[in-house]
Amino acid sequence: MKIKTFYAIFYRHRFIKASILLKLYLLITIVFKYAFNLLFLPKTTNLDIIPSKDKLFNSNLNYLFEYFNSDKGDFCYNQYAQPSKQKKDKIIGHGYAKIYENFFNKLRESKLNILEIGSFYGNASAALNFYFKNANIFSADINPDMYSYKGVRLKNFYVDSSSRESIQKNIIDKKIKFDVIIEDASHMLKDQVISFFMLFPLVEKDGFFITEEIDFPEKRDDMRIGQKRPDLKTILMEILNKNDFNSEYITKVEKDYVLSNIGKISFFKGNTNEVVIIKKK
């Protein structure tokens, strides 16, 4: 993890709100905090040679999410605390595994391309690597230096999901089609909308686009500051009800493509938040 990533994740929100004196204090101490936390960062794990890999290839998805400490499982350690402050007490995760397994089980042996946006440490990507043993796992994040896994089927790269230009350059221009796209990045209203409408054309026929925490912009003010409704959940509900919608964050071409190619839209409630799974025709 680079020092700028450490600052962005753990200190930027405090720095913005701090007084001048507190800002000076933070600038002085952050270097020491960063150096100390380096001692607690997870080491890079090579998934191709870990001793337990044979067992993991035959495990269910929730076991894998919990094994690699992804919050997509039922329980996890709080990976969003500073590494030196992470506790060993498990907290409730999102509980998406049992939902996903109903869609993914038949695809488990298939040769797939799977993209997760918002990979963080890469814990969910590691789990998917073993659940889909013939799949290529693409992991994108605004801080790719946090990624703590490697393997022959893993691809880790940068993307800023709040930027149309970044999505275009770092994903679309690569001209790769995906069987599954999981969007788990900022959860901001605008970011969820542009990620779906820009990337849905990259989903293969009968493939899936998944947006996690689809209810965040609806329920949390901080997920829509300075952004204009409708949020993605509202847009998808309008599509289900065959109503028209408009968003300043998408083009007419993108809107028409989605309306012509969208298949089944399924909303689910996990342990704490909602997820939507969209199947392409």
For each residue, the residues with C-beta under 8 A, 3 or more apart:
1: 5 6 38 41 143 145 146
2: 5 6 145
3: 6 7 30 31 34
4: 7 8
5: 1 2 8 9 143 145 146
6: 1 2 3 9 10 11 30 33 34 37
7: 3 4 10 11 12 15 30 34
8: 4 5 11 12 143
9: 5 6 12 80 143
10: 6 7 82
11: 6 7 8 14 15 26 30
12: 7 8 9 15 16
13: 16 17
14: 11 17 18 22 26
15: 7 11 12 18 23 26
16: 12 13
17: 13 14
18: 14 15 22 23 26
19: 22 23
20: 23 24
21: 24 25
22: 14 18 19 25 26
23: 15 18 19 20 26 27
24: 20 21 27 28
25: 21 22 28 29
26: 11 14 15 18 22 23 29 30
27: 23 24 30
28: 24 25 31
29: 25 26 32 33
30: 3 6 7 11 26 27 33 34
31: 3 28 34 35
32: 29 35 36
33: 6 29 30 36 37 82
34: 3 6 7 30 31 37 38
35: 31 32 38
36: 32 33 39 40 84
37: 6 33 34 40 41 82 83 84
38: 1 34 35 41
39: 36 84
40: 36 37 83 84 86
41: 1 37 38 83 148
42: 45 83 121 148
43: 148
44: 148 149 150
45: 42 50 126 148 149 150
46: 49 50 149 150 151
47: 50 53 126 129 130 149 150 151 154
48: 53 151 152
49: 46 53
50: 45 46 47 53 56
51:
52: 55 56
53: 47 48 49 50 56 57 130
54: 57 58
55: 52 58 59
56: 50 52 53 59 64 67 130
57: 53 54 130 133
58: 54 55
59: 55 56 63 64 67 130 131
60: 63 64 97 101
61: 64 65 97 98 100 101 104 127 131
62: 65 66 73 74 97 98 101
63: 59 60 66 67
64: 56 59 60 61 67 68 73 97 126 127 128 130 131
65: 61 62 68 70 72 73 74 76 93 96 97 123 124 127
66: 62 63 69 70 73 74 75 76 93
67: 56 59 63 64 127
68: 64 65 123 124 126 127
69: 66 76 77 79 123
70: 65 66 73 76 93 123 124 126 127
71: 76 79 93 94
72: 65 93 94 95 96 97 100 124 127 212
73: 62 64 65 66 70 76 93 94 95 96 97 127
74: 62 65 66 92 93 95 97 271
75: 66 90 91 92 93
76: 65 66 69 70 71 73 79 90 91 93
77: 69 86 87 88 89 90 91
78: 81 86 87 91
79: 69 71 76 86 120 121 123
80: 9
81: 78 85 86 87
82: 10 33 37 85 86
83: 37 40 41 42 86
84: 36 37 39 40
85: 81 82
86: 40 77 78 79 81 82 83
87: 77 78 81
88: 77
89: 77
90: 75 76 77
91: 75 76 77 78
92: 74 75 95 271 272
93: 65 66 70 71 72 73 74 75 76 271 272
94: 71 72 73 212 213 270 271 272 273 275
95: 72 73 74 92 98 99 270 271 272
96: 65 72 73 99 100 212 268 270 275
97: 60 61 62 64 65 72 73 74 100 101
98: 61 62 95 101 102
99: 95 96 102 103 268 270 275 277
100: 61 72 96 97 103 104 210 277
101: 60 61 62 97 98 104 105
102: 98 99 105
103: 99 100 107 208 277
104: 61 100 101 107 108 131 132 180
105: 101 102 108
106:
107: 103 104 110 112 132 179 180
108: 104 105 131 132 133
109: 133 134
110: 107 132 134 135 179
111: 134 135
112: 107 132 134 135 136 179 180
113: 135 136 138 176 177 178 179 180
114: 128 132 135 136 137 138 178 179 180 181 182
115: 138 139 140 171 178 180 181 182 199 202
116: 119 124 125 128 137 138 139 140 181 182 184
117: 140 141 159 161 181 182 183 184 185 195
118: 140 141 161 183 184 185 186
119: 116 122 124 125 139 140 141 144 147 156 184
120: 79 123 141 143 146
121: 42 79 146 147 148
122: 119 125 126 139 146 147 148 149 154 156
123: 65 68 69 70 79 120 126 127
124: 65 68 70 72 116 119 127 128 182 184
125: 116 119 122 128 129 137 139 147 149 154 156
126: 45 47 64 68 70 122 123 129 130 149
127: 61 64 65 67 68 70 72 73 123 124 130 131
128: 64 114 116 124 125 131 132 135 137
129: 47 125 126 132 133 135 137 149 151 153 154
130: 47 53 56 57 59 64 126 127 133
131: 59 61 64 104 108 127 128
132: 104 107 108 110 112 114 128 129 135 137
133: 57 108 109 129 130
134: 109 110 111 112
135: 110 111 112 113 114 128 129 132 153 179
136: 112 113 114 153 155
137: 114 116 125 128 129 132 153 154 155
138: 113 114 115 116 155 157 176 178
139: 115 116 119 122 125 144 147 154 155 156 157
140: 115 116 117 118 119 144 156 157 158 159 161 170 171
141: 117 118 119 120 144 146 147 156 158 159 185
142: 158 159 160 161 185 186
143: 1 5 8 9 120 146
144: 119 139 140 141 147 156 157 158
145: 1 2 5
146: 1 5 120 121 122 141 143
147: 119 121 122 125 139 141 144 156
148: 41 42 43 44 45 121 122
149: 44 45 46 47 122 125 126 129 154 156
150: 44 45 46 47 154
151: 46 47 48 129 154
152: 48
153: 129 135 136 137
154: 47 122 125 129 137 139 149 150 151
155: 136 137 138 139
156: 119 122 125 139 140 141 144 147 149
157: 138 139 140 144 170
158: 140 141 142 144 166 170
159: 117 140 141 142 166 167 170 171
160: 142 163 166 167
161: 117 118 140 142 166 167 183 185 186 191 194 195
162: 166 186 188 190 191 194
163: 160 166 167
164: 167 168 194 198
165: 168 169
166: 158 159 160 161 162 163 169 170
167: 159 160 161 163 164 170 171 172 194 195 198 199
168: 164 165 171 172 173 198
169: 165 166 172 173
170: 140 157 158 159 166 167 173 174
171: 115 140 159 167 168 174 176 199 202
172: 167 168 169 175 198 199 202
173: 168 169 170
174: 170 171
175: 172
176: 113 138 171 202
177: 113 202 203 204
178: 113 114 115 138 181 202 203 204 207
179: 107 110 112 113 114 135 203 204 207 208
180: 104 107 112 113 114 115 207 208 209 210
181: 114 115 116 117 178 199 202 203 207 208 209 210
182: 114 115 116 117 124 210 212
183: 117 118 161 192 195 196 199 209 210 211 212
184: 116 117 118 119 124 212 213
185: 117 118 141 142 161 191 195
186: 118 142 161 162 191
187: 191 192 212 213 216 217 223
188: 162 191 192 217 223 224 227
189: 192 193 217 223 224 227 228 229 231 232
190: 162 193 194 227 249
191: 161 162 185 186 187 188 194 195
192: 183 187 188 189 195 196 211 214 217 231 232
193: 189 190 196 197 231 232 235 247 249 250
194: 161 162 164 167 190 191 197 198 249 250
195: 117 161 167 183 185 191 192 198 199 211
196: 183 192 193 199 200 209 211 232 258 278
197: 193 194 200 249 250 251 254 255 258
198: 164 167 168 172 194 195 201 254
199: 115 167 171 172 181 183 195 196 202 203 209
200: 196 197 203 209 254 257 258 261 262 278 280
201: 198 257 261
202: 115 171 172 176 177 178 181 199
203: 177 178 179 181 199 200 207 208 209 280
204: 177 178 179 207 280
205: 280 281
206: 263 279 280 281
207: 178 179 180 181 203 204 279 280
208: 103 179 180 181 203 277 278 279 280
209: 180 181 183 196 199 200 203 277 278 280
210: 100 180 181 182 183 275 276 277 278
211: 183 192 195 196 214 232 275 276 278
212: 72 94 96 182 183 184 187 273 275
213: 94 184 187 216 273 274 275
214: 192 211 232 233 236 267 273 274 275 276
215: 218 219 233 273 274
216: 187 213 219 220 223 273
217: 187 188 189 192 220 223 224 227 231 232 233
218: 215 231 233 234
219: 215 216 223
220: 216 217 223 224
221: 224 225
222: 225
223: 187 188 189 216 217 219 220
224: 188 189 217 220 221 227 229 231
225: 221 222
226:
227: 188 189 190 217 224
228: 189 247 248 249
229: 189 224 234
230: 234 235 238 245 247
231: 189 192 193 217 218 224 234 235
232: 189 192 193 196 211 214 217 235 236 276
233: 214 215 217 218 236 237 267 274 276
234: 218 229 230 231 237 238 245
235: 193 230 231 232 238 239 245 247
236: 214 232 233 239 240 265 267 276 278
237: 233 234 240 241
238: 230 234 235 241 243 244 245
239: 235 236 242 243 245 258 259 262 265
240: 236 237 265
241: 237 238
242: 239
243: 238 239
244: 238
245: 230 234 235 238 239
246:
247: 193 228 230 235 250 255
248: 228
249: 190 193 194 197 228
250: 193 194 197 247 254 255
251: 197 254 255
252: 255 256
253: 256 257
254: 197 198 200 250 251 257 258
255: 197 247 250 251 252 258 259
256: 252 253 259 260
257: 200 201 253 254 260 261
258: 196 197 200 239 254 255 261 262
259: 239 255 256 262
260: 256 257
261: 200 201 257 258 280 281
262: 200 239 258 259 265 278 280 281
263: 206 278 279 280 281
264: 278 279
265: 236 239 240 262 276 277 278 279
266: 276 277 278 279
267: 214 233 236 274 275 276
268: 96 99 274 275 276 277
269: 273 274
270: 94 95 96 99 273 274 275
271: 74 92 93 94 95
272: 92 93 94 95
273: 94 212 213 214 215 216 269 270
274: 213 214 215 233 267 268 269 270
275: 94 96 99 210 211 212 213 214 267 268 270
276: 210 211 214 232 233 236 265 266 267 268
277: 99 100 103 208 209 210 265 266 268
278: 196 200 208 209 210 211 236 262 263 264 265 266
279: 206 207 208 263 264 265 266
280: 200 203 204 205 206 207 208 209 261 262 263
281: 205 206 261 262 263
